[in-house]
C-alpha cells in the first residue's frame, strides 16, 4: 500500500488498542495539534484525508498553545488510568520546543503522551531553513534533541520505513506501566510527505495488553514477615493505587488490619477522607494526624508512591530510628527507595496478596484508637480553617472550604502550582479517587486550565472544576478558547490575589522578604515592585476568551456563583479576590529549601538559624 509516512502513521494509530482486565479501548483516541510549516503538508494533509475518505478514524483537536495541548493529553491519560494516550503534533522549531515542558510533566508524572514534533529536512537540501538551529557540533543536531532527556522513548524518523519499528516501540512504551511517559517521534517535514510501499500487516488491529505483574512469593513472604512484627505501621498510598484501580482492595486491607492510611496528592481519594483508617495527606503539607503517625511508625508500607521530598518532608517525617520500609510498586526504581523490602508488583494484585497472606493479623486496639483520635482532632482543625470569618477579602482556605461543600463526590478538582496544592492536601475532603487531580510531581504553572480540557474529555459525565491563581492563569489561559470551541463545560475558579502567594510566603520564611512576588507597579523611590496594584481585570480577560464570567466578592457570593456555574452548560469562570497573606492552614512538617549561609540582611540571618536547626533532623533512610 503506497502512502506517505504521515498517512501511514495516522492509519496505524487509528488501529491501536489497549487492554487490561478484559476491557479493550482505543489506545490513541485522537491527535492534538497546531499546524505550521513542518507538519501542515504532512500530518495535516494526512488527518484531512483520513476524515474525507474515512480510511482512518483519528479525530483532530486544535489547541491554542503547544505546551497546553500536552498538558491536556496528560490530564486525559491520568483520568483514564494511563490506558489511553493522545498524540500531539507541532510545527518545526518553536512550535515543537513549546512541547518540551509538557513532555517533562508527562514523564515526571509517568503519564503516557505521544509527541510528534516536526523536524528539519532530512535531505538538508534547503538548509538552513526558517527556524532551524545550526549547531557547530554536528549537522544532525536539531532543537528536537532537547526532547531526549524528558522522553521515555525518542526517535528521529529520517526514512519512511523507519516508522515501522519506531511506531511499534512507541506503543510498547506508552502501554508499559513502569516505563510510560512522554514518547517522542521527531518527524522531518520532507519525510512526512514522502511515499513508501507499506506492508498491509502494519495497519492491522493491534491490542497492547497492559500487564499486572504479581508479587514474587519469596518477596511477599519477606514483606509479610516485616509487617507482622509491626506495632505502629503506616500505609502511604500513592498514585499507583489509583492507576491500578486498587482502591477497594486498599480499603478492605486497611479495615482488616487497622493500619492507618496516609496519602500523597496522587493517592488522595483512594481511601475516603472519612474512612476509619484515613489520616489525610503526609509530609511537608501533610496533616498533623498523618505526620504524627509517621513520626512513630516502625514499618511504613508504601503503595504506588515514589516518595517525593514533599511526601517525606525532605527526609524528616519518619523519625523512628528503627523505621523500616516495605515498598509495593510496579517500578523497581520506586520499590527500592529507602532501602526497602521490595515488593515489585501491580498495586492492586500486591494488595490482594498482602490481604490474603496477612489474614487474621491486625494492629492493637490502642493504636486503632490513637489513629482515630488524631484524625478527629485534625478534622476539627479543618472545620476551623474553612469557616468564614476572615476579611475584608476572603481567605483562600474559606474559598476552598466553600467549594468542597458545594461539589459532589464525583466532581473533579484540578490544580498544580502555587499555594493551593498545600492547602488542598491539608484541607480537601475527597471520597472518589478520580475527583482530585493536583499535579504535584512537576507542579507546572499553566497546567490547570489545559488539564481541564483533557479531564473533561476523559470524563464528560463529571463536573470538572479548575482551581487557578492569577499567576498560573497569566502564564497559560488560552485553552479556555479550546473549551468554548469544543463545547466543553468546565468550571474555572480564578483566585486573584495580585501575586505569587506560595512563593511570597516561602520567600518570607527564607529571609527574602517576598522580593519580586507581587503584581505591582515599580516604585520610583525604592526601585522595587512594591508600588500600587496593577489595573488587571482577569475576569474581563476570561470573558474576552468566550467564557461566561461570574464575579464573587464574599464567600456567600462565591457559593451562589458555584451553584450557577454547575447549572450552566458552558464554560464558566468564577472570579474571586482573596487575601494574599493567608491565613494558611497549620503546618506540622518541613521542606528543605536552602537559605543563604551568609547575608547582610537580618531577615536572612534569622532564617538561616531556623534552617540549620531543621537540617539537624534530616536523615537518610538506610
Wavefront OBJ file of the C-alpha trace (Angstrom):
o trace
v 0.000 0.000 0.000
v 1.603 3.247 -1.149
v 1.122 6.055 1.357
v 3.126 8.936 2.701
v 4.795 8.411 6.048
v 2.262 10.741 7.692
v -0.705 8.974 6.083
v 0.673 5.616 7.236
v 1.185 6.875 10.793
v -2.386 8.165 11.034
v -3.747 4.850 9.751
v -1.508 2.916 12.171
v -2.504 4.959 15.232
v -6.203 4.533 14.484
v -5.835 0.746 14.823
v -4.045 0.562 18.191
v -5.927 -0.662 21.299
v -5.074 -1.229 24.936
v -6.481 -3.980 27.149
v -6.487 -4.615 30.882
v -8.724 -6.972 32.829
v -10.524 -7.913 29.616
v -11.533 -4.324 28.760
v -10.348 -3.063 25.361
v -10.329 0.568 24.275
v -8.672 2.803 21.735
v -5.098 3.438 22.777
v -4.806 6.691 20.792
v -8.263 8.281 20.662
v -7.162 11.367 18.725
v -4.494 13.924 17.953
v -3.950 17.412 19.326
v -2.114 19.878 17.152
v -1.236 23.289 15.869
v -0.171 23.409 12.229
v 2.674 25.354 10.732
v 5.457 24.735 8.290
v 6.780 21.317 9.094
v 3.512 19.480 9.689
v 0.761 21.210 7.705
v 1.642 19.351 4.491
v 2.465 16.096 6.241
v 0.338 15.189 9.251
v -2.138 17.967 8.435
v -2.835 16.539 4.994
v -2.951 13.009 6.373
v -5.523 13.881 9.039
v -7.669 15.732 6.495
v -7.507 12.824 4.076
v -8.459 10.390 6.837
v -11.590 12.412 7.610
v -12.581 12.961 3.974
v -12.047 9.358 2.840
v -12.917 7.518 6.050
v -9.718 5.481 5.762
v -8.786 6.118 9.408
v -10.674 7.270 12.495
v -8.315 9.682 14.243
v -10.093 12.895 15.317
v -8.067 16.114 15.306
v -8.324 18.727 18.064
v -6.972 22.255 17.695
v -5.101 23.623 20.702
v -4.075 27.230 21.293
v -0.689 26.525 22.826
v 1.596 23.571 22.159
v 2.513 23.170 25.835
v -1.181 23.336 26.681
v -2.069 20.505 24.323
v 0.443 18.212 26.026
v -0.990 19.137 29.434
v -4.475 18.323 28.112
v -3.198 14.971 26.840
v -1.506 14.184 30.169
v -4.629 15.037 32.161
v -6.698 12.848 29.846
v -4.304 9.929 30.375
v -4.373 10.437 34.139
v -8.157 10.374 34.193
v -8.158 7.186 32.087
v -5.671 5.442 34.399
v -2.944 5.553 31.725
v -4.827 3.199 29.412
v -5.219 5.816 26.658
v -2.790 8.367 25.268
v -3.383 11.285 22.905
v -0.923 12.173 20.168
v 0.292 15.782 19.853
v 1.762 17.352 16.730
v 3.505 20.707 16.363
v 5.280 22.659 13.671
v 9.011 22.957 13.168
v 11.120 24.924 15.639
v 9.344 26.929 18.370
v 6.065 25.066 17.928
v 7.812 21.811 18.734
v 10.027 23.109 21.540
v 6.940 24.569 23.198
v 6.011 20.943 23.949
v 9.171 20.209 25.964
v 7.748 21.420 29.277
v 4.662 19.282 28.687
v 6.901 16.307 27.934
v 8.785 16.806 31.191
v 5.494 16.959 33.105
v 4.196 13.765 31.490
v 7.389 11.820 32.127
v 7.801 13.076 35.694
v 4.202 12.063 36.417
v 4.616 8.842 34.413
v 1.690 9.642 32.144
v 1.635 8.411 28.528
v 1.588 11.014 25.740
v 2.763 10.612 22.142
v 4.620 13.664 20.839
v 5.157 14.201 17.104
v 7.338 17.320 16.769
v 8.179 18.348 13.231
v 11.861 18.405 12.361
v 14.185 19.882 9.752
v 14.663 18.460 6.254
v 16.264 15.023 6.315
v 17.707 15.683 2.842
v 19.198 19.006 4.026
v 18.759 20.472 0.542
v 17.385 23.846 1.685
v 19.478 24.154 4.879
v 19.305 26.320 6.849
v 15.546 26.687 6.751
v 13.359 29.054 8.710
v 13.548 28.339 12.468
v 16.465 25.923 12.117
v 19.178 25.726 14.766
v 22.648 25.475 13.209
v 24.881 23.559 15.594
v 28.634 23.577 15.014
v 28.961 20.212 16.782
v 27.106 18.266 14.130
v 24.737 18.577 11.213
v 22.274 16.083 12.659
v 21.553 18.139 15.795
v 18.208 19.935 15.899
v 16.213 21.620 18.648
v 14.198 18.419 18.975
v 17.183 16.746 20.616
v 16.091 18.686 23.691
v 13.258 16.153 23.984
v 15.686 13.309 24.697
v 16.170 13.810 28.458
v 12.458 14.378 29.107
v 11.176 11.464 26.994
v 10.951 7.798 27.913
v 11.490 6.956 24.251
v 12.919 9.155 21.485
v 13.491 8.504 17.800
v 14.031 10.642 14.717
v 12.494 9.208 11.558
v 14.798 10.030 8.628
v 13.358 7.404 6.238
v 9.656 6.430 5.952
v 10.316 2.730 6.573
v 11.937 3.558 9.921
v 8.430 4.311 11.179
v 7.556 0.610 11.312
v 9.861 -0.374 14.206
v 9.626 3.097 15.777
v 5.820 3.135 15.914
v 5.719 -0.331 17.453
v 8.332 0.652 20.035
v 6.332 3.790 20.841
v 3.180 1.780 21.557
v 5.145 -0.619 23.740
v 6.424 2.214 25.938
v 3.076 4.000 26.100
v 1.447 0.846 27.495
v 4.247 -0.128 29.883
v 3.156 0.660 33.480
v 6.802 1.069 34.509
v 8.364 2.864 31.543
v 5.462 5.032 30.399
v 5.769 8.782 29.952
v 6.392 11.071 27.003
v 7.188 9.200 23.790
v 8.704 11.411 21.108
v 8.977 10.656 17.398
v 10.664 13.585 15.656
v 9.360 13.823 12.076
v 11.381 15.728 9.449
v 8.992 17.675 7.293
v 10.152 16.190 3.986
v 9.928 12.628 5.309
v 6.333 13.194 6.462
v 5.332 13.786 2.843
v 7.489 11.035 1.313
v 5.736 7.924 -0.045
v 6.589 4.298 0.655
v 5.081 0.890 -0.127
v 3.852 -0.200 3.306
v 3.105 -3.813 4.284
v -0.618 -4.296 4.914
v 0.106 -6.002 8.230
v 1.443 -2.735 9.650
v -2.132 -1.429 9.719
v -3.864 -4.403 11.294
v -5.746 -4.047 14.559
v -3.298 -4.469 17.433
v -4.169 -4.927 21.102
v -1.498 -3.952 23.615
v -2.048 -5.828 26.862
v -1.250 -3.725 29.937
v 0.392 -6.108 32.359
v -0.392 -6.607 36.027
v 2.705 -8.302 37.462
v 2.110 -10.376 40.601
v 4.495 -10.262 43.576
v 7.123 -12.979 43.834
v 6.214 -15.445 46.606
v 9.582 -15.008 48.325
v 9.329 -11.216 48.287
v 5.764 -11.419 49.568
v 6.857 -13.662 52.442
v 9.592 -11.210 53.461
v 7.194 -8.265 53.341
v 4.582 -10.089 55.415
v 7.176 -11.096 57.995
v 8.110 -7.440 58.485
v 4.503 -6.297 58.731
v 3.656 -8.966 61.307
v 6.321 -7.554 63.626
v 4.963 -4.014 63.385
v 3.335 -2.334 66.367
v 2.764 1.065 64.731
v 2.675 0.563 60.950
v 1.577 3.186 58.437
v 0.445 2.928 54.817
v 1.433 5.665 52.343
v -0.948 5.434 49.381
v 0.289 6.966 46.133
v -0.906 7.258 42.568
v -0.138 3.627 41.822
v -3.172 2.614 43.890
v -5.422 4.740 41.705
v -3.854 3.796 38.360
v -4.161 0.099 39.207
v -7.784 0.629 40.296
v -6.941 -0.909 43.665
v -8.966 1.466 45.851
v -11.485 -1.129 47.072
v -8.732 -3.591 47.825
v -6.801 -0.985 49.815
v -9.861 -0.059 51.866
v -10.584 -3.691 52.642
v -6.953 -4.322 53.589
v -6.889 -1.286 55.893
v -10.164 -2.298 57.547
v -8.915 -5.826 58.184
v -5.518 -4.843 59.572
v -6.360 -1.468 61.123
v -3.271 0.105 59.565
v -3.832 3.852 59.122
v -3.627 5.195 55.568
v -1.908 8.466 54.700
v -1.936 9.643 51.104
v 0.040 11.669 48.605
v -1.520 14.116 46.150
v -1.728 11.350 43.527
v -3.255 8.921 46.005
v -5.849 11.220 47.569
v -9.334 9.716 47.463
v -8.116 6.117 47.244
v -9.398 5.886 50.821
v -12.263 8.348 51.515
v -11.373 11.150 53.894
v -13.901 9.955 56.495
v -12.850 6.289 56.396
v -11.930 4.975 59.886
v -8.330 4.395 58.748
v -7.861 7.643 56.799
v -5.462 10.190 58.283
v -5.018 12.530 55.296
v -2.021 13.842 53.407
v 1.502 13.157 54.593
v 4.709 15.184 54.514
v 5.595 18.835 54.073
v 1.970 19.828 53.559
v 0.557 16.873 55.421
v -1.932 16.722 58.249
v -0.909 16.665 61.888
v -2.516 13.224 62.146
v -0.559 11.632 59.322
v 2.713 13.246 60.337
v 2.336 12.268 63.992
v 1.789 8.653 62.982
v 4.692 8.850 60.513
v 6.973 10.107 63.263
v 6.426 6.972 65.330
v 5.912 4.411 62.548
v 8.110 1.321 62.837
v 7.100 -0.139 59.447
v 5.989 2.012 56.515
v 4.136 0.266 53.708
v 4.440 2.469 50.635
v 1.976 1.509 47.910
v 2.425 3.073 44.483
v 4.357 6.079 45.769
v 7.660 7.477 44.548
v 8.439 9.205 47.874
v 8.993 12.768 46.682
v 10.572 15.236 49.102
v 7.132 16.606 49.907
v 5.986 13.117 50.914
v 8.954 12.548 53.227
v 9.175 16.200 54.353
v 12.689 16.178 52.895
v 13.573 13.043 54.881
v 12.360 14.307 58.253
v 8.826 12.973 58.698
v 9.730 9.343 59.510
v 11.521 9.946 62.797
v 11.639 6.477 64.350
v 15.332 5.482 64.321
v 14.333 1.870 63.696
v 11.829 2.544 60.910
v 11.848 0.088 58.017
v 10.061 0.274 54.684
v 8.112 -2.181 52.563
v 7.510 -0.740 49.116
v 4.845 -2.234 46.874
v 5.408 -0.704 43.455
v 5.293 -1.799 39.841
v 8.535 0.130 39.250
v 11.727 -1.324 40.790
v 13.135 2.219 40.970
v 10.455 3.174 43.495
v 10.260 -0.196 45.234
v 13.927 0.055 46.190
v 13.793 3.522 47.751
v 14.759 3.953 51.432
v 16.491 0.553 51.481
v 13.041 -1.013 51.481
v 11.925 -4.591 51.326
v 10.971 -4.606 47.636
v 7.597 -5.933 46.543
v 7.658 -5.349 42.782
v 4.119 -5.844 41.530
v 0.961 -4.178 40.311
v -0.502 -2.319 43.291
v -3.903 -3.977 43.098
v -2.508 -7.504 42.815
v 0.022 -6.782 45.542
v -2.629 -5.522 47.965
v -4.749 -8.611 47.310
v -1.738 -10.840 48.008
v -0.918 -8.990 51.233
v -4.543 -9.188 52.358
v -4.675 -12.921 51.746
v -1.354 -13.663 53.445
v -1.924 -11.378 56.444
v -5.471 -12.567 57.082
v -6.159 -12.592 60.815
v -3.399 -10.118 61.709
v -4.233 -6.611 62.897
v -2.838 -3.731 64.894
v -3.610 -3.353 68.588
v -6.753 -1.638 69.833
v -4.762 1.190 71.395
v -3.157 2.015 68.038
v -6.537 1.999 66.292
v -7.866 4.336 68.968
v -4.896 6.694 68.621
v -5.392 6.809 64.851
v -8.987 7.894 65.267
v -8.182 10.444 67.949
v -5.534 12.075 65.765
v -7.786 12.068 62.701
v -10.745 13.507 64.586
v -8.561 16.255 66.027
v -7.314 17.154 62.561
v -10.821 17.230 61.119
v -11.810 19.752 63.772
v -8.876 21.895 62.667
v -10.058 21.679 59.071
v -13.525 22.838 60.106
v -11.963 25.856 61.806
v -9.766 26.691 58.797
v -12.598 26.720 56.278
v -15.155 28.530 58.422
v -15.924 32.017 57.014
v -14.932 34.997 59.119
v -11.796 36.450 57.561
v -11.850 39.904 55.994
v -12.018 42.208 54.202
v -11.065 39.738 51.466
v -11.907 36.045 51.968
v -9.068 33.742 52.921
v -8.173 31.155 50.311
v -8.949 28.444 52.855
v -12.514 29.760 53.171
v -12.975 29.612 49.399
v -11.655 26.051 49.255
v -13.960 25.016 52.093
v -16.991 26.547 50.396
v -16.073 24.877 47.112
v -15.565 21.491 48.759
v -19.052 21.684 50.286
v -20.630 22.797 47.002
v -19.229 19.959 44.888
v -20.498 16.400 44.569
v -18.276 13.437 45.408
v -17.608 12.702 41.713
v -16.830 16.287 40.676
v -13.160 16.687 39.733
v -10.967 19.457 41.160
v -7.755 20.360 39.288
v -4.714 22.310 40.463
v -0.945 22.222 40.105
v 1.010 25.155 41.479
v 1.143 27.980 43.972
v -0.218 27.915 47.498
v -3.302 25.904 46.611
v -1.672 22.433 46.378
v -0.566 22.702 50.005
v -3.948 23.964 51.153
v -5.697 21.262 49.145
v -3.610 18.421 50.533
v -4.305 19.653 54.038
v -7.969 20.603 53.715
v -9.636 18.901 50.729
v -12.021 16.109 51.604
v -12.140 13.577 48.769
v -14.184 10.407 48.593
v -13.603 9.473 44.932
v -10.092 8.573 43.674
v -10.642 10.355 40.343
v -12.124 13.513 41.889
v -8.764 15.048 42.839
v -6.204 15.969 40.177
v -3.411 18.010 41.711
v -0.321 17.697 39.510
v 2.456 17.816 42.075
v 5.245 15.808 40.527
v 6.284 18.652 38.188
v 3.964 21.259 39.769
v 3.775 23.119 36.500
v 2.258 26.586 36.428
v -0.078 26.730 33.447
v -1.188 23.097 33.706
v -4.539 23.854 35.280
v -6.717 25.310 32.504
v -5.321 22.984 29.837
v -5.793 19.999 32.159
v -9.441 20.973 32.478
v -9.835 20.339 28.756
v -8.293 16.868 28.857
v -10.065 15.865 32.054
v -13.495 16.873 30.758
v -12.871 14.973 27.516
v -11.938 11.901 29.558
v -14.894 12.220 31.950
v -17.764 14.029 30.215
v -20.208 12.795 32.861
v -18.422 14.641 35.685
v -18.309 18.322 36.540
v -14.692 19.469 36.198
v -13.507 22.391 38.333
v -10.192 24.094 37.605
v -8.629 25.950 40.528
v -6.134 28.501 39.244
v -4.417 31.508 40.760
v -3.661 34.692 38.886
v -0.003 33.625 38.462
v -0.797 30.397 36.627
v -3.697 31.985 34.761
v -1.454 34.660 33.275
v 1.008 32.008 32.141
v -1.482 29.905 30.190
v -5.191 30.626 29.918
v -5.509 30.138 26.147
v -7.213 26.775 26.326
v -10.379 28.492 27.550
v -10.847 29.156 23.827
v -10.487 25.414 23.181
v -13.118 24.650 25.821
v -15.509 27.036 24.106
v -14.744 25.712 20.631
v -15.274 22.101 21.684
v -18.427 22.862 23.675
v -16.895 21.622 26.929
v -18.482 22.628 30.203
v -15.653 23.372 32.616
v -15.873 25.489 35.763
v -12.798 27.658 36.377
v -12.326 29.171 39.817
v -9.948 32.086 39.254
v -8.408 33.201 42.534
v -6.982 36.708 42.266
v -4.561 37.793 44.979
v -2.274 40.010 42.884
v 0.863 37.939 43.147
v 2.550 34.653 43.985
v 1.140 33.687 47.375
v 3.106 30.467 47.756
v 6.493 31.771 46.689
v 5.868 35.002 48.559
v 5.323 33.073 51.767
v 8.316 30.835 51.053
v 10.466 33.880 50.279
v 9.473 35.438 53.595
v 10.317 32.264 55.517
v 13.760 32.188 53.856
v 14.526 35.786 54.764
v 13.975 37.196 51.265
v 11.029 39.407 52.272
v 8.661 38.427 49.421
v 11.009 40.103 46.926
v 9.647 40.071 43.370
v 6.480 38.122 44.169
v 3.733 40.759 43.892
v 1.997 42.069 40.784
v 2.540 45.787 41.380
v 3.957 48.883 39.733
v 7.658 49.571 40.206
v 8.078 52.200 42.906
v 10.212 55.068 41.601
v 11.789 55.671 45.005
v 12.598 52.131 46.187
v 13.152 50.707 42.719
v 11.196 47.622 43.784
v 7.926 46.156 42.531
v 6.066 47.302 45.626
v 4.024 50.206 44.285
v 0.280 50.325 43.694
v -1.623 47.283 42.388
v -1.664 46.842 38.639
v -5.037 47.570 36.973
v -5.505 43.981 35.764
v -9.007 42.643 35.168
v -8.665 38.888 34.684
v -12.430 38.401 34.753
v -12.738 40.651 31.705
v -9.938 38.715 30.073
v -11.728 35.411 30.614
v -14.916 36.869 29.167
v -12.995 38.016 26.097
v -11.913 34.398 25.530
v -15.539 33.288 25.335
v -16.295 32.122 28.878
v -19.269 33.087 30.974
v -17.906 35.040 33.954
v -19.342 35.477 37.438
v -17.661 37.811 39.934
v -17.835 36.993 43.640
v -16.657 39.238 46.468
v -17.654 37.184 49.514
v -17.873 33.529 50.485
v -21.676 33.695 50.218
v -21.481 35.205 46.739
v -18.897 32.579 45.793
v -21.157 29.716 46.904
v -24.035 31.170 44.871
v -21.723 31.566 41.870
v -20.597 27.927 42.014
v -24.229 26.777 42.051
v -24.887 28.917 38.975
v -21.768 27.590 37.249
v -22.818 23.996 37.882
v -26.217 24.779 36.379
v -24.657 26.308 33.258
v -23.976 24.175 30.191
v -20.908 26.097 29.021
v -17.501 27.030 30.396
v -17.915 29.388 33.355
v -15.232 31.350 35.193
v -15.912 32.311 38.816
v -13.603 35.185 39.752
v -12.874 35.880 43.418
v -10.303 38.053 45.173
v -8.609 36.576 48.238
v -6.120 37.765 50.813
v -2.535 37.327 49.548
v -1.307 36.855 53.111
v -3.490 33.947 54.135
v -4.010 32.775 56.777
v -2.518 29.381 55.960
v -3.506 26.034 57.498
v -1.336 24.839 60.397
v 1.892 23.145 59.307
v 3.429 20.129 61.012
v 6.452 19.364 58.813
v 9.378 20.880 56.933
v 10.588 21.322 53.362
v 14.265 21.647 52.508
v 14.886 24.866 50.555
v 18.417 26.137 51.215
v 18.920 29.520 52.881
v 21.923 31.754 52.211
v 24.679 30.771 54.630
v 25.988 34.342 54.846
v 24.000 37.545 54.396
v 23.923 41.235 55.239
v 20.159 41.002 55.814
v 18.983 40.303 59.357
v 15.905 38.510 57.997
v 18.121 36.063 56.087
v 20.412 35.531 59.080
v 17.444 34.542 61.266
v 16.075 32.299 58.543
v 19.414 30.504 58.301
v 19.373 29.776 62.040
v 15.945 28.166 61.651
v 17.097 26.251 58.580
v 20.201 24.901 60.312
v 18.114 23.595 63.194
v 15.749 21.807 60.782
v 18.662 20.300 58.835
v 19.793 18.556 62.002
v 16.639 16.422 61.938
v 17.223 15.247 58.352
v 18.440 11.708 57.700
v 18.989 9.052 55.100
v 16.697 6.048 55.472
v 19.223 3.245 55.487
l 1 2 3 4 5 6 7 8 9 10 11 12 13 14 15 16 17 18 19 20 21 22 23 24 25 26 27 28 29 30 31 32 33 34 35 36 37 38 39 40 41 42 43 44 45 46 47 48 49 50 51 52 53 54 55 56 57 58 59 60 61 62 63 64 65 66 67 68 69 70 71 72 73 74 75 76 77 78 79 80 81 82 83 84 85 86 87 88 89 90 91 92 93 94 95 96 97 98 99 100 101 102 103 104 105 106 107 108 109 110 111 112 113 114 115 116 117 118 119 120 121 122 123 124 125 126 127 128 129 130 131 132 133 134 135 136 137 138 139 140 141 142 143 144 145 146 147 148 149 150 151 152 153 154 155 156 157 158 159 160 161 162 163 164 165 166 167 168 169 170 171 172 173 174 175 176 177 178 179 180 181 182 183 184 185 186 187 188 189 190 191 192 193 194 195 196 197 198 199 200 201 202 203 204 205 206 207 208 209 210 211 212 213 214 215 216 217 218 219 220 221 222 223 224 225 226 227 228 229 230 231 232 233 234 235 236 237 238 239 240 241 242 243 244 245 246 247 248 249 250 251 252 253 254 255 256 257 258 259 260 261 262 263 264 265 266 267 268 269 270 271 272 273 274 275 276 277 278 279 280 281 282 283 284 285 286 287 288 289 290 291 292 293 294 295 296 297 298 299 300 301 302 303 304 305 306 307 308 309 310 311 312 313 314 315 316 317 318 319 320 321 322 323 324 325 326 327 328 329 330 331 332 333 334 335 336 337 338 339 340 341 342 343 344 345 346 347 348 349 350 351 352 353 354 355 356 357 358 359 360 361 362 363 364 365 366 367 368 369 370 371 372 373 374 375 376 377 378 379 380 381 382 383 384 385 386 387 388 389 390 391 392 393 394 395 396 397 398 399 400 401 402 403 404 405 406 407 408 409 410 411 412 413 414 415 416 417 418 419 420 421 422 423 424 425 426 427 428 429 430 431 432 433 434 435 436 437 438 439 440 441 442 443 444 445 446 447 448 449 450 451 452 453 454 455 456 457 458 459 460 461 462 463 464 465 466 467 468 469 470 471 472 473 474 475 476 477 478 479 480 481 482 483 484 485 486 487 488 489 490 491 492 493 494 495 496 497 498 499 500 501 502 503 504 505 506 507 508 509 510 511 512 513 514 515 516 517 518 519 520 521 522 523 524 525 526 527 528 529 530 531 532 533 534 535 536 537 538 539 540 541 542 543 544 545 546 547 548 549 550 551 552 553 554 555 556 557 558 559 560 561 562 563 564 565 566 567 568 569 570 571 572 573 574 575 576 577 578 579 580 581 582 583 584 585 586 587 588 589 590 591 592 593 594 595 596 597 598 599 600 601 602 603 604 605 606 607 608 609 610 611 612 613 614 615 616 617 618 619 620 621 622
